[in-house]
Amino acid sequence: KLFFKVYNKLEIKGLKNISNQPVIFAPNHQSYLDGFLIVASLPNQILKKTYFLAEETYFNTWFRKWIAKNFNIIVVNINKDLKGSLIKSADVLKSGKNIVIFPEGARTRDGSLLPFKKGFAVLSKELDVPIIPVVIKGAFESLPINRYFPKASKITIEFLEPIYPDNKSYDEIVKTVYDKISEKLCC
């Protein structure tokens, strides 16, 4: 947290929107910094019960496997085993914990928001769990896909108001979360 506060002038907004009930955090995905930024932004009592969904291709070395095992990271292969990925995620939410799912499924290549996949909406709807859209601004400018060290540029993390699944379809949930994040990114 201190590194990002000093080096990137990290600004955190909307913490009042996080309650003690299980939620799905749905951030846009700008950079390799994103997971670390979420960790640096969440209050400790929320962070302790928050897990990250991560693609196994990024956790294929012994060191990265060790990190996943010891730091609340659930390694999945959504392309090969979507059902298993959803079951692992559902188990976390059913146990009263939170999960961070990047709905784009990949980092942006040019700073623009990618289309969202439906997995997070399925979990929200089927388990009646709210989604907190998370807007990450400035991480792409600090560490785009072709850089190896972050640039000292301002980064903002904003936790938006929860979105409840209510009577929405999966597509409506996806669109609502996408639109909320998109609105904040443009302004």
N, CA, C and O of each residue as an XYZ file, in Angstrom:
748
protein
N       0.826     -1.193      0.000
C       0.000      0.000      0.000
C       0.871      1.258      0.000
O       0.618      2.206     -0.744
N       1.891      1.245      0.842
C       2.775      2.402      0.933
C       3.460      2.685     -0.406
O       3.561      3.836     -0.829
N       3.930      1.617     -1.071
C       4.576      1.793     -2.369
C       3.634      2.512     -3.336
O       4.018      3.506     -3.952
N       2.399      2.010     -3.472
C       1.450      2.613     -4.410
C       1.053      4.024     -3.983
O       0.863      4.895     -4.832
N       0.926      4.256     -2.680
C       0.562      5.594     -2.192
C       1.644      6.610     -2.555
O       1.341      7.733     -2.958
N       2.892      6.213     -2.412
C       3.998      7.129     -2.679
C       4.323      7.189     -4.171
O       4.395      8.271     -4.753
N       4.517      6.030     -4.783
C       4.991      5.972     -6.172
C       3.904      6.334     -7.172
O       4.173      7.027     -8.153
N       2.685      5.876     -6.936
C       1.591      6.116     -7.876
C       0.509      7.046     -7.331
O      -0.534      7.218     -7.963
N       0.745      7.640     -6.179
C      -0.251      8.532     -5.572
C      -1.631      7.867     -5.564
O      -2.637      8.485     -5.915
N      -1.655      6.591     -5.156
C      -2.878      5.794     -5.154
C      -3.982      6.490     -4.377
O      -3.807      6.885     -3.224
N      -5.129      6.630     -5.042
C      -6.319      7.186     -4.400
C      -7.379      6.085     -4.362
O      -7.663      5.445     -5.375
N      -7.950      5.880     -3.192
C      -8.952      4.833     -2.995
C     -10.280      5.503     -2.672
O     -10.369      6.320     -1.755
N     -11.310      5.149     -3.435
C     -12.641      5.733     -3.245
C     -13.675      4.624     -3.062
O     -13.486      3.494     -3.514
N     -14.770      4.973     -2.389
C     -15.935      4.097     -2.318
C     -15.859      2.952     -1.328
O     -16.635      2.004     -1.442
N     -14.956      3.002     -0.362
C     -14.871      1.912      0.612
C     -16.173      1.749      1.397
O     -16.458      0.670      1.914
N     -16.947      2.805      1.482
C     -18.239      2.731      2.183
C     -19.199      1.758      1.488
O     -20.168      1.311      2.102
N     -18.946      1.430      0.236
C     -19.808      0.520     -0.523
C     -19.537     -0.955     -0.233
O     -20.235     -1.830     -0.748
N     -18.526     -1.231      0.588
C     -18.179     -2.615      0.921
C     -18.790     -2.956      2.275
O     -18.531     -2.287      3.276
N     -19.604     -4.006      2.289
C     -20.213     -4.445      3.549
C     -19.533     -5.731      4.007
O     -18.555     -6.178      3.408
N     -20.061     -6.316      5.070
C     -19.479     -7.539      5.604
C     -20.037     -8.807      4.975
O     -19.574     -9.903      5.288
N     -21.018     -8.677      4.099
C     -21.575     -9.873      3.454
C     -20.684    -10.296      2.289
O     -19.935     -9.477      1.758
N     -20.757    -11.567      1.886
C     -19.961    -12.015      0.736
C     -20.334    -11.251     -0.533
O     -21.509    -11.014     -0.812
N     -19.314    -10.874     -1.286
C     -19.528    -10.145     -2.535
C     -18.570    -10.653     -3.605
O     -17.568    -11.309     -3.319
N     -18.913    -10.328     -4.837
C     -18.012    -10.541     -5.962
C     -17.465     -9.174     -6.341
O     -18.224     -8.291     -6.743
N     -16.165     -8.993     -6.218
C     -15.536     -7.765     -6.696
C     -15.247     -7.977     -8.176
O     -14.619     -8.966     -8.554
N     -15.705     -7.045     -9.016
C     -15.549     -7.170    -10.473
C     -14.795     -5.958    -11.012
O     -15.419     -4.982    -11.428
N     -13.457     -6.004    -11.010
C     -12.677     -4.877    -11.528
C     -12.372     -5.012    -13.017
O     -12.312     -6.114    -13.562
N     -12.181     -3.855    -13.660
C     -11.630     -3.884    -15.007
C     -10.162     -4.294    -14.889
O      -9.557     -4.185    -13.823
N      -9.598     -4.770    -16.010
C      -8.246     -5.348    -15.951
C      -7.306     -4.570    -16.860
O      -7.316     -4.749    -18.077
N      -6.489     -3.698    -16.254
C      -5.605     -2.835    -17.015
C      -4.153     -3.290    -17.050
O      -3.429     -2.979    -17.996
N      -3.715     -4.032    -16.016
C      -2.285     -4.225    -15.858
C      -1.985     -5.392    -14.918
O      -2.870     -5.872    -14.211
N      -0.743     -5.837    -14.918
C      -0.300     -6.816    -13.923
C      -0.395     -6.252    -12.502
O      -0.379     -7.011    -11.533
N      -0.492     -4.950    -12.374
C      -0.585     -4.322    -11.059
C      -1.957     -4.502    -10.409
O      -2.087     -4.346     -9.195
N      -2.968     -4.825    -11.191
C      -4.354     -4.782    -10.712
C      -4.614     -5.589     -9.444
O      -5.230     -5.078     -8.509
N      -4.165     -6.815     -9.395
C      -4.369     -7.627     -8.200
C      -3.719     -6.997     -6.978
O      -4.311     -6.954     -5.900
N      -2.493     -6.509     -7.154
C      -1.783     -5.857     -6.056
C      -2.495     -4.579     -5.619
O      -2.530     -4.254     -4.432
N      -3.059     -3.863     -6.579
C      -3.794     -2.639     -6.261
C      -5.051     -2.937     -5.449
O      -5.384     -2.200     -4.520
N      -5.745     -4.013     -5.797
C      -6.927     -4.405     -5.027
C      -6.502     -4.760     -3.602
O      -7.138     -4.334     -2.638
N      -5.423     -5.543     -3.469
C      -4.906     -5.904     -2.150
C      -4.571     -4.649     -1.349
O      -4.903     -4.562     -0.167
N      -3.921     -3.688     -1.977
C      -3.526     -2.457     -1.294
C      -4.715     -1.572     -0.935
O      -4.614     -0.725     -0.046
N      -5.836     -1.764     -1.621
C      -6.991     -0.890     -1.429
C      -8.003     -1.390     -0.406
O      -8.705     -0.591      0.214
N      -8.082     -2.694     -0.228
C      -9.100     -3.242      0.665
C      -8.692     -3.115      2.131
O      -7.522     -3.292      2.468
N      -9.655     -2.808      3.002
C      -9.365     -2.832      4.444
C      -8.950     -4.251      4.860
O      -9.431     -5.228      4.287
N      -8.073     -4.364      5.842
C      -7.523     -5.660      6.241
C      -8.587     -6.701      6.577
O      -8.450     -7.864      6.195
N      -9.658     -6.301      7.294
C     -10.675     -7.280      7.687
C     -11.420     -7.828      6.470
O     -11.896     -8.963      6.509
N     -11.530     -7.059      5.406
C     -12.155     -7.522      4.164
C     -11.142     -8.343      3.359
O     -11.490     -9.382      2.797
N      -9.909     -7.884      3.305
C      -8.867     -8.566      2.546
C      -8.642     -9.996      3.043
O      -8.426    -10.907      2.243
N      -8.693    -10.190      4.349
C      -8.454    -11.517      4.927
C      -9.451    -12.548      4.419
O      -9.140    -13.738      4.364
N     -10.636    -12.107      4.051
C     -11.651    -13.058      3.581
C     -11.966    -12.869      2.092
O     -13.078    -13.137      1.638
N     -10.962    -12.404      1.349
C     -11.127    -12.181     -0.082
C     -10.160    -13.058     -0.868
O      -8.964    -13.103     -0.583
N     -10.700    -13.748     -1.857
C      -9.925    -14.630     -2.718
C      -9.921    -14.076     -4.137
O     -10.836    -13.360     -4.544
N      -8.867    -14.423     -4.883
C      -8.722    -13.976     -6.256
C      -8.818    -15.176     -7.185
O      -8.171    -16.199     -6.957
N      -9.620    -15.052     -8.224
C      -9.695    -16.078     -9.258
C      -8.610    -15.759    -10.278
O      -8.534    -14.637    -10.779
N      -7.762    -16.757    -10.589
C      -6.641    -16.514    -11.499
C      -6.486    -17.673    -12.481
O      -6.718    -18.832    -12.137
N      -6.100    -17.345    -13.681
C      -5.887    -18.326    -14.744
C      -4.606    -19.111    -14.469
O      -3.568    -18.522    -14.168
N      -4.677    -20.426    -14.570
C      -3.545    -21.281    -14.217
C      -2.299    -21.048    -15.077
O      -1.185    -21.319    -14.627
N      -2.468    -20.558    -16.290
C      -1.299    -20.327    -17.150
C      -0.328    -19.317    -16.535
O       0.856    -19.307    -16.874
N      -0.830    -18.463    -15.625
C       0.036    -17.483    -14.963
C       0.641    -18.031    -13.678
O       1.453    -17.360    -13.042
N       0.255    -19.244    -13.289
C       0.747    -19.832    -12.045
C       1.326    -21.219    -12.318
O       0.925    -22.209    -11.707
N       2.281    -21.264    -13.253
C       2.826    -22.548    -13.683
C       4.256    -22.821    -13.208
O       4.800    -23.885    -13.502
N       4.872    -21.890    -12.487
C       6.202    -22.134    -11.924
C       6.049    -22.490    -10.449
O       5.015    -22.205     -9.845
N       7.067    -23.106     -9.873
C       6.963    -23.502     -8.464
C       6.719    -22.299     -7.570
O       5.947    -22.388     -6.615
N       7.373    -21.158     -7.866
C       7.217    -19.970     -7.019
C       5.795    -19.411     -7.112
O       5.188    -19.072     -6.095
N       5.280    -19.318     -8.313
C       3.925    -18.795     -8.490
C       2.881    -19.753     -7.909
O       1.865    -19.313     -7.374
N       3.129    -21.050     -8.013
C       2.226    -22.030     -7.389
C       2.230    -21.848     -5.876
O       1.187    -21.944     -5.229
N       3.405    -21.587     -5.317
C       3.523    -21.344     -3.879
C       2.741    -20.079     -3.488
O       2.044    -20.059     -2.474
N       2.867    -19.039     -4.301
C       2.125    -17.797     -4.041
C       0.626    -18.077     -4.045
O      -0.091    -17.642     -3.143
N       0.156    -18.791     -5.043
C      -1.276    -19.097     -5.143
C      -1.747    -19.878     -3.922
O      -2.811    -19.597     -3.371
N      -0.974    -20.833     -3.511
C      -1.361    -21.690     -2.388
C      -1.413    -20.923     -1.071
O      -2.221    -21.240     -0.198
N      -0.562    -19.923     -0.927
C      -0.427    -19.227      0.352
C      -1.069    -17.843      0.418
O      -1.044    -17.206      1.471
N      -1.639    -17.372     -0.679
C      -2.154    -16.009     -0.684
C      -3.560    -15.881     -1.281
O      -3.801    -14.987     -2.092
N      -4.474    -16.748     -0.897
C      -5.886    -16.637     -1.277
C      -6.110    -16.506     -2.784
O      -6.937    -15.708     -3.226
N      -5.381    -17.281     -3.558
C      -5.555    -17.272     -5.009
C      -6.107    -18.630     -5.431
O      -5.536    -19.671     -5.108
N      -7.206    -18.606     -6.146
C      -7.816    -19.825     -6.656
C      -7.426    -19.940     -8.118
O      -7.839    -19.133     -8.951
N      -6.625    -20.953     -8.418
C      -6.127    -21.138     -9.776
C      -7.106    -22.022    -10.541
O      -7.461    -23.112    -10.091
N      -7.535    -21.536    -11.703
C      -8.515    -22.257    -12.519
C      -8.112    -22.205    -13.986
O      -7.259    -21.416    -14.392
N      -8.746    -23.063    -14.760
C      -8.606    -22.999    -16.207
C     -10.017    -22.882    -16.777
O     -10.687    -23.886    -17.018
N     -10.450    -21.664    -16.985
C     -11.819    -21.400    -17.429
C     -12.070    -21.983    -18.811
O     -13.181    -22.427    -19.101
N     -11.049    -21.987    -19.669
C     -11.235    -22.498    -21.024
C     -11.402    -24.014    -21.062
O     -12.163    -24.531    -21.880
N     -10.699    -24.732    -20.185
C     -10.781    -26.193    -20.174
C     -11.838    -26.717    -19.212
O     -12.408    -27.783    -19.443
N     -12.108    -25.975    -18.128
C     -12.997    -26.479    -17.089
C     -13.832    -25.346    -16.488
O     -13.647    -24.977    -15.328
N     -14.737    -24.805    -17.275
C     -15.591    -23.713    -16.804
C     -16.416    -24.145    -15.602
O     -16.517    -23.407    -14.622
N     -17.005    -25.329    -15.669
C     -17.843    -25.816    -14.568
C     -17.038    -25.912    -13.268
O     -17.495    -25.461    -12.218
N     -15.852    -26.497    -13.341
C     -14.998    -26.613    -12.157
C     -14.608    -25.250    -11.600
O     -14.533    -25.069    -10.384
N     -14.360    -24.296    -12.486
C     -14.008    -22.938    -12.070
C     -15.162    -22.285    -11.327
O     -14.966    -21.625    -10.306
N     -16.371    -22.477    -11.851
C     -17.554    -21.906    -11.199
C     -17.810    -22.572     -9.848
O     -18.205    -21.908     -8.889
N     -17.586    -23.879     -9.775
C     -17.790    -24.597     -8.512
C     -16.805    -24.108     -7.450
O     -17.195    -23.865     -6.307
N     -15.535    -23.963     -7.820
C     -14.532    -23.455     -6.870
C     -14.912    -22.059     -6.378
O     -14.807    -21.761     -5.188
N     -15.348    -21.218     -7.295
C     -15.735    -19.849     -6.939
C     -16.970    -19.858     -6.042
O     -17.038    -19.113     -5.064
N     -17.935    -20.695     -6.372
C     -19.166    -20.789     -5.583
C     -18.860    -21.257     -4.160
O     -19.455    -20.766     -3.200
N     -17.940    -22.199     -4.028
C     -17.572    -22.697     -2.695
C     -17.025    -21.572     -1.817
O     -17.325    -21.511     -0.624
N     -16.226    -20.687     -2.401
C     -15.685    -19.544     -1.653
C     -16.826    -18.649     -1.172
O     -16.875    -18.267     -0.002
N     -17.731    -18.324     -2.072
C     -18.845    -17.437     -1.720
C     -19.779    -18.085     -0.692
O     -20.255    -17.413      0.223
N     -20.039    -19.376     -0.840
C     -20.915    -20.088      0.102
C     -20.309    -20.153      1.497
O     -21.033    -20.266      2.486
N     -18.990    -20.081      1.580
C     -18.332    -20.130      2.890
C     -18.253    -18.740      3.544
O     -17.596    -18.569      4.571
N     -18.929    -17.750      2.938
C     -18.971    -16.415      3.527
C     -17.810    -15.520      3.154
O     -17.607    -14.471      3.765
N     -17.052    -15.925      2.161
C     -15.892    -15.150      1.724
C     -16.237    -14.350      0.458
O     -17.294    -14.535     -0.144
N     -15.324    -13.466      0.078
C     -15.454    -12.662     -1.141
C     -14.561    -13.248     -2.224
O     -13.627    -14.000     -1.946
N     -14.868    -12.886     -3.457
C     -14.004    -13.313     -4.557
C     -13.820    -12.152     -5.534
O     -14.753    -11.395     -5.802
N     -12.619    -12.028     -6.051
C     -12.303    -11.027     -7.075
C     -12.236    -11.760     -8.409
O     -11.441    -12.683     -8.589
N     -13.082    -11.333     -9.337
C     -13.099    -11.911    -10.681
C     -12.980    -10.773    -11.685
O     -13.795     -9.851    -11.685
N     -11.972    -10.837    -12.532
C     -11.823     -9.841    -13.593
C     -12.710    -10.284    -14.754
O     -12.354    -11.219    -15.471
N     -13.866     -9.628    -14.955
C     -14.833    -10.087    -15.958
C     -14.318    -10.087    -17.393
O     -14.833    -10.822    -18.235
N     -13.310     -9.270    -17.679
C     -12.764     -9.241    -19.037
C     -11.991    -10.522    -19.346
O     -11.901    -10.930    -20.504
N     -11.440    -11.152    -18.324
C     -10.701    -12.384    -18.520
C      -9.296    -12.187    -19.061
O      -8.553    -13.158    -19.207
N      -8.920    -10.960    -19.359
C      -7.586    -10.649    -19.884
C      -7.308     -9.166    -19.659
O      -8.224     -8.366    -19.472
N      -6.030     -8.821    -19.682
C      -5.659     -7.409    -19.562
C      -5.913     -6.691    -20.879
O      -5.784     -7.272    -21.957
N      -6.272     -5.437    -20.776
C      -6.468     -4.624    -21.967
C      -5.139     -4.456    -22.700
O      -4.079     -4.372    -22.079
N      -5.213     -4.410    -24.007
C      -4.009     -4.218    -24.810
C      -3.803     -2.751    -25.168
O      -2.688     -2.336    -25.486
N      -4.878     -1.966    -25.117
C      -4.790     -0.560    -25.551
C      -5.437      0.419    -24.567
O      -5.574      1.602    -24.879
N      -5.829     -0.051    -23.403
C      -6.445      0.823    -22.411
C      -7.964      0.804    -22.437
O      -8.608      1.286    -21.505
N      -8.539      0.251    -23.500
C     -10.005      0.227    -23.588
C     -10.561     -1.008    -22.874
O      -9.871     -2.012    -22.704
N     -11.812     -0.905    -22.467
C     -12.495     -1.985    -21.762
C     -12.824     -3.107    -22.742
O     -13.393     -2.859    -23.805
N     -12.471     -4.333    -22.388
C     -12.774     -5.501    -23.216
C     -14.183     -6.001    -22.902
O     -14.739     -5.640    -21.864
N     -14.773     -6.821    -23.770
C     -16.082     -7.412    -23.460
C     -15.979     -8.275    -22.196
O     -14.932     -8.858    -21.914
N     -17.074     -8.346    -21.448
C     -17.112     -9.131    -20.211
C     -17.608    -10.540    -20.482
O     -18.504    -10.747    -21.300
N     -17.022    -11.500    -19.794
C     -17.510    -12.880    -19.811
C     -18.610    -12.990    -18.752
O     -18.724    -12.117    -17.892
N     -19.416    -14.050    -18.804
C     -20.604    -14.165    -17.951
C     -20.400    -14.847    -16.610
O     -21.295    -14.790    -15.767
N     -19.273    -15.483    -16.376
C     -19.108    -16.305    -15.176
C     -19.474    -15.609    -13.884
O     -20.152    -16.197    -13.041
N     -19.038    -14.363    -13.705
C     -19.333    -13.635    -12.473
C     -20.826    -13.379    -12.317
O     -21.344    -13.371    -11.200
N     -21.526    -13.168    -13.447
C     -22.976    -12.926    -13.408
C     -23.723    -14.205    -13.036
O     -24.714    -14.161    -12.307
N     -23.249    -15.336    -13.536
C     -23.863    -16.626    -13.195
C     -23.746    -16.858    -11.690
O     -24.726    -17.231    -11.044
N     -22.571    -16.644    -11.133
C     -22.379    -16.811     -9.690
C     -23.273    -15.876     -8.890
O     -23.905    -16.286     -7.917
N     -23.319    -14.627     -9.305
C     -24.142    -13.637     -8.612
C     -25.608    -14.049     -8.600
O     -26.258    -14.037     -7.554
N     -26.116    -14.409     -9.760
C     -27.531    -14.766     -9.910
C     -27.875    -16.045     -9.151
O     -28.850    -16.084     -8.400
N     -27.072    -17.091     -9.349
C     -27.389    -18.394     -8.763
C     -27.211    -18.420     -7.249
O     -27.896    -19.177     -6.560
N     -26.299    -17.604     -6.722
C     -26.046    -17.593     -5.274
C     -26.642    -16.372     -4.588
O     -26.524    -16.217     -3.373
N     -27.286    -15.503     -5.373
C     -27.873    -14.262     -4.852
C     -26.828    -13.447     -4.075
O     -27.046    -13.048     -2.930
N     -25.697    -13.216     -4.731
C     -24.588    -12.471     -4.140
C     -24.406    -11.175     -4.921
O     -24.375    -11.198     -6.152
N     -24.287    -10.049     -4.228
C     -24.079     -8.788     -4.943
C     -22.698     -8.694     -5.579
O     -21.749     -9.359     -5.164
N     -22.620     -7.859     -6.585
C     -21.365     -7.571     -7.281
C     -20.984     -6.127     -6.984
O     -21.811     -5.221     -7.085
N     -19.736     -5.929     -6.620
C     -19.224     -4.565     -6.471
C     -18.307     -4.291     -7.651
O     -17.198     -4.823     -7.710
N     -18.758     -3.466     -8.595
C     -17.860     -3.080     -9.698
C     -16.690     -2.271     -9.135
O     -16.875     -1.424     -8.260
N     -15.508     -2.534     -9.634
C     -14.311     -1.823     -9.181
C     -13.672     -1.182    -10.406
O     -13.369     -1.852    -11.393
N     -13.476      0.115    -10.321
C     -12.888      0.860    -11.433
C     -11.421      1.129    -11.136
O     -11.079      1.793    -10.158
N     -10.568      0.604    -11.995
C      -9.130      0.844    -11.890
C      -8.758      1.814    -13.003
O      -8.933      1.521    -14.186
N      -8.243      2.973    -12.606
C      -7.823      4.006    -13.565
C      -6.347      4.318    -13.347
O      -5.908      4.535    -12.218
N      -5.594      4.338    -14.429
C      -4.198      4.741    -14.360
C      -3.209      3.598    -14.342
O      -2.020      3.822    -14.571
N      -3.656      2.371    -14.076
C      -2.725      1.236    -14.040
C      -2.188      0.924    -15.435
O      -1.034      0.523    -15.583
N      -3.019      1.108    -16.448
C      -2.549      0.864    -17.820
C      -1.441      1.852    -18.177
O      -0.448      1.480    -18.803
N      -1.612      3.097    -17.781
C      -0.592      4.108    -18.066
C       0.703      3.816    -17.295
O       1.798      4.096    -17.781
N       0.568      3.260    -16.106
C       1.735      2.943    -15.291
C       2.474      1.700    -15.793
O       3.702      1.691    -15.876
N       1.705      0.642    -16.128
C       2.341     -0.599    -16.553
C       1.506     -1.278    -17.647
O       0.798     -2.250    -17.385
N       1.599     -0.749    -18.883
C       0.888     -1.406    -19.980
C       1.509     -2.760    -20.286
O       2.551     -3.114    -19.734
N       0.880     -3.492    -21.143
C       1.265     -4.873    -21.419
C       2.691     -5.026    -21.942
O       3.278     -6.097    -21.787
N       3.259     -4.005    -22.547
C       4.586     -4.124    -23.143
C       5.711     -3.556    -22.268
O       6.855     -3.475    -22.715
N       5.399     -3.167    -21.039
C       6.421     -2.623    -20.120
C       6.753     -3.644    -19.043
O       5.965     -4.547    -18.764
N       7.931     -3.492    -18.441
C       8.359     -4.428    -17.401
C       8.487     -3.790    -16.032
O       8.599     -4.491    -15.026
N       8.471     -2.466    -15.985
C       8.531     -1.783    -14.695
C       7.519     -0.642    -14.712
O       7.437      0.092    -15.697
N       6.749     -0.482    -13.640
C       5.722      0.559    -13.629
C       6.301      1.974    -13.648
O       7.344      2.255    -13.058
N       5.597      2.831    -14.335
C       5.919      4.257    -14.387
C       5.197      4.934    -13.216
O       4.115      4.502    -12.820
N       5.782      5.968    -12.677
C       5.166      6.703    -11.571
C       4.053      7.599    -12.120
O       4.283      8.763    -12.449
N       2.852      7.040    -12.211
C       1.699      7.837    -12.646
C       0.542      7.560    -11.705
O       0.469      6.494    -11.094
N      -0.353      8.512    -11.592
C      -1.473      8.420    -10.638
C      -2.392      7.243    -10.962
O      -2.732      6.993    -12.118
N      -2.785      6.529     -9.906
C      -3.720      5.417    -10.032
C      -4.864      5.624     -9.044
O      -4.649      5.992     -7.889
N      -6.082      5.382     -9.522
C      -7.273      5.478     -8.680
C      -8.012      4.148     -8.699
O      -8.187      3.534     -9.751
N      -8.442      3.713     -7.521
C      -9.296      2.535     -7.377
C     -10.602      3.022     -6.769
O     -10.606      3.680     -5.729
N     -11.714      2.694     -7.429
C     -13.014      3.109     -6.898
C     -13.956      1.915     -6.818
O     -14.217      1.241     -7.815
N     -14.461      1.668     -5.608
C     -15.442      0.618     -5.369
C     -16.823      1.253     -5.517
O     -17.201      2.128     -4.738
N     -17.570      0.804     -6.524
C     -18.885      1.380     -6.800
C     -19.950      0.715     -5.937
O     -19.678     -0.267     -5.247
N     -21.157      1.254     -5.983
C     -22.267      0.686     -5.217
C     -22.552     -0.740     -5.683
O     -22.426     -1.044     -6.870
N     -22.936     -1.615     -4.751
C     -23.225     -3.007     -5.118
C     -24.362     -3.111     -6.127
O     -25.299     -2.312     -6.128
N     -24.252     -4.101     -6.968
C     -25.314     -4.423     -7.928
C     -25.875     -5.775     -7.515
O     -25.142     -6.761     -7.436
N     -27.158     -5.817     -7.255
C     -27.815     -7.044     -6.815
C     -28.432     -7.738     -8.022
O     -28.929     -7.076     -8.933
N     -28.402     -9.072     -8.032
C     -28.912     -9.793     -9.203
C     -30.420     -9.670     -9.392
O     -30.905     -9.670    -10.523
N     -31.171     -9.564     -8.280
C     -32.628     -9.419     -8.330
C     -33.246    -10.279     -9.434
O     -33.003    -11.484     -9.503
N     -34.036     -9.656    -10.284
C     -34.713    -10.386    -11.365
C     -34.002    -10.211    -12.705
O     -34.606    -10.414    -13.758
N     -32.733     -9.838    -12.672
C     -31.988     -9.610    -13.906
C     -31.509    -10.940    -14.496
O     -31.240    -11.895    -13.767
N     -31.410    -10.983    -15.819
C     -30.802    -12.136    -16.497
C     -29.284    -12.010    -16.382
O     -28.774    -10.966    -15.976
N     -28.567    -13.071    -16.738
C     -27.110    -13.009    -16.731
C     -26.622    -11.860    -17.616
O     -25.739    -11.095    -17.227
N     -27.208    -11.750    -18.806
C     -26.795    -10.694    -19.738
C     -27.071     -9.304    -19.177
O     -26.284     -8.381    -19.390
N     -28.172     -9.150    -18.469
C     -28.485     -7.840    -17.877
C     -27.500     -7.500    -16.760
O     -27.105     -6.344    -16.609
N     -27.107     -8.498    -15.986
C     -26.111     -8.266    -14.931
C     -24.784     -7.850    -15.559
O     -24.160     -6.881    -15.127
N     -24.367     -8.580    -16.564
C     -23.108     -8.257    -17.262
C     -23.160     -6.841    -17.805
O     -22.221     -6.069    -17.612
N     -24.237     -6.492    -18.477
C     -24.371     -5.158    -19.077
C     -24.363     -4.063    -18.011
O     -23.724     -3.026    -18.190
N     -25.066     -4.290    -16.910
C     -25.124     -3.295    -15.835
C     -23.737     -3.030    -15.267
O     -23.344     -1.875    -15.107
N     -22.988     -4.091    -14.960
C     -21.646     -3.929    -14.399
C     -20.720     -3.277    -15.426
O     -19.957     -2.371    -15.091
N     -20.786     -3.735    -16.666
C     -19.963     -3.161    -17.738
C     -20.236     -1.653    -17.883
O     -19.311     -0.845    -17.953
N     -21.513     -1.304    -17.924
C     -21.883      0.108    -18.112
C     -21.413      0.980    -16.951
O     -20.946      2.098    -17.167
N     -21.534      0.474    -15.714
C     -21.108      1.253    -14.533
C     -19.605      1.517    -14.588
O     -19.158      2.632    -14.320
N     -18.827      0.491    -14.934
C     -17.379      0.661    -15.009
C     -17.009      1.568    -16.179
O     -16.158      2.446    -16.045
N     -17.645      1.354    -17.311
C     -17.383      2.145    -18.509
C     -17.650      3.635    -18.277
O     -16.875      4.489    -18.708
N     -18.755      3.932    -17.593
C     -19.096      5.335    -17.297
C     -18.002      6.003    -16.482
O     -17.649      7.152    -16.749
N     -17.466      5.311    -15.504
C     -16.437      5.888    -14.634
C     -15.079      6.004    -15.332
O     -14.300      6.909    -15.034
N     -14.804      5.095    -16.251
C     -13.530      5.145    -16.970
C     -13.454      6.314    -17.930
O     -12.386      6.889    -18.140
N     -14.582      6.663    -18.507
C     -14.556      7.710    -19.530
C     -14.431      9.108    -18.950
O     -14.046     10.036    -19.661
N     -14.753      9.280    -17.655
C     -14.809     10.642    -17.097
C     -13.771     10.891    -16.028
O     -13.704     11.989    -15.475
